[in-house]
Amino acid sequence: MSTMLKAGFISAGGGGLYEAVVHRADQRGQLDDLLGLDPRELDMFHPLVHALQTIAEVGDAANYGRDVTTAHVLSVGGVLDGCSVWEVVSILGTALGLPLAHPIFHPTFGSPALEPPIVDLPVHSNLPGQRTGATVQLDTGHFGTVTNPNLGLSFLESFAATGVPTIDPGPLSSDATPGCSGRFDPLR
């Protein structure tokens, strides 16, 4: 018997190990010391991070996002998050085909042409097949969904009531607490 996922709420989930290696402050010092690298030498173009990505590639969630075609999806990430850095959240959201809601730091990867489309909240049935989905960018650290509980509640409660969720969190709050050790290179 197969079970089909109907909706998913992803808080600080991501894809693209190489971005996590580059931006996680708690890993960078140890990695730089281990490899004898100068600070800031290791960036997303360094061959080492791509070698690590190659090893992890088979399990990288970003490779499977295109397979999610029937579920409603809310993905959330904070620009101050040092555990699951914004770039990995953005990569997963893009792989899932989700637009960006509530942009604070945009564009993430340099060119607006390469970024997901932007959608305003509230959002309902905005994806093919009348699905609802977005990646919401918060001005928070790792615990942005704790700071903004109505984000997930609006999605889950409306899905339970109608079968088609609405992402309608009301006003979103900021929280400067990064979680983990913060980012290696802060976005602000």
Residue pairs with C-beta under 8 A, 6 or more apart in sequence:
4 70
4 71
5 68
5 70
5 71
6 70
6 71
6 72
6 159
6 163
7 71
7 72
7 73
7 155
7 156
7 159
7 165
8 68
8 71
8 72
8 73
8 74
9 73
9 74
9 76
9 152
9 155
9 156
10 73
10 74
10 75
10 76
10 92
11 76
11 144
11 145
11 152
12 76
12 77
12 78
12 81
12 83
12 84
12 89
12 142
12 144
12 145
13 61
13 75
13 84
13 89
13 92
14 20
14 61
14 62
14 77
14 84
14 85
14 87
14 88
14 89
14 91
14 92
15 60
15 61
15 62
15 63
15 65
15 88
15 91
15 92
15 95
16 53
16 60
16 62
16 87
16 88
16 91
16 92
17 49
17 52
17 53
17 56
17 60
17 88
18 44
18 49
18 50
18 52
18 53
19 44
19 85
19 87
19 88
19 91
20 27
20 84
20 85
20 87
20 88
21 27
21 31
21 42
21 49
21 52
22 28
22 42
22 43
22 44
22 49
22 184
23 85
23 87
23 183
23 184
23 185
24 82
24 83
24 85
24 180
24 181
24 183
24 184
25 82
25 180
25 181
25 182
25 183
25 184
26 82
26 180
26 181
28 39
28 42
28 184
31 37
31 42
32 38
32 39
32 41
32 42
35 42
35 48
42 48
42 49
43 49
53 60
57 63
61 92
61 95
62 91
62 92
62 94
62 95
63 95
64 95
65 92
65 94
65 95
65 96
65 97
66 95
66 97
68 96
68 97
69 128
69 129
70 129
70 131
71 131
72 127
72 131
72 132
72 133
72 155
72 159
72 164
72 165
73 96
73 98
73 131
73 133
74 132
74 133
74 134
74 136
74 151
74 152
74 155
74 165
74 167
75 89
75 92
75 93
75 96
75 98
75 133
75 134
75 135
75 136
76 89
76 135
76 136
76 138
76 144
76 145
76 151
76 152
77 84
77 86
77 88
77 89
77 90
77 93
77 135
77 136
77 137
77 138
77 144
78 86
78 137
78 138
78 139
78 140
78 141
78 142
78 143
78 144
78 175
78 179
79 86
79 104
79 105
79 137
79 138
79 139
79 140
79 187
79 188
80 139
80 140
80 141
80 175
80 176
80 177
80 178
80 179
80 182
80 183
80 186
80 187
80 188
81 89
81 140
81 141
81 142
81 144
81 178
81 179
81 180
81 183
82 141
82 142
82 178
82 179
82 180
82 181
82 182
82 183
83 142
83 179
83 180
84 142
85 183
86 105
86 108
86 137
86 187
87 108
87 109
89 135
90 100
90 108
90 109
90 116
90 135
92 135
93 100
93 116
93 134
93 135
94 116
94 135
96 133
96 135
97 127
97 133
98 116
98 127
98 133
98 134
98 135
99 116
99 117
99 118
99 119
99 123
99 126
99 133
99 134
99 135
100 106
100 115
100 116
100 117
100 118
100 119
100 134
100 135
100 137
101 118
101 119
101 120
101 121
101 123
101 134
101 135
101 136
101 137
101 167
102 121
102 136
102 137
102 138
102 172
103 118
103 137
104 137
104 138
104 139
105 137
105 187
105 188
106 112
106 115
106 118
106 137
107 114
107 115
108 115
109 115
116 135
119 126
119 134
121 134
121 136
121 167
121 168
121 169
122 154
122 166
122 167
122 168
123 132
123 134
123 166
123 167
123 168
124 132
124 158
124 164
124 165
124 166
124 167
124 168
125 131
125 132
125 164
126 132
126 133
126 134
127 133
130 164
132 155
132 164
132 165
132 166
132 167
134 167
136 151
136 167
136 169
136 172
138 144
138 147
138 148
138 172
138 174
139 172
139 174
139 175
140 147
140 148
140 173
140 174
140 175
140 176
140 177
141 175
141 176
141 177
141 178
141 179
141 180
141 182
142 178
142 179
142 180
143 175
143 177
143 179
144 151
144 175
145 151
145 152
147 173
147 174
147 175
148 169
148 172
148 173
150 168
150 169
150 170
151 167
151 169
151 172
153 169
154 165
154 166
154 167
154 168
154 169
154 170
155 165
155 166
155 167
156 165
158 164
158 165
158 166
158 168
159 165
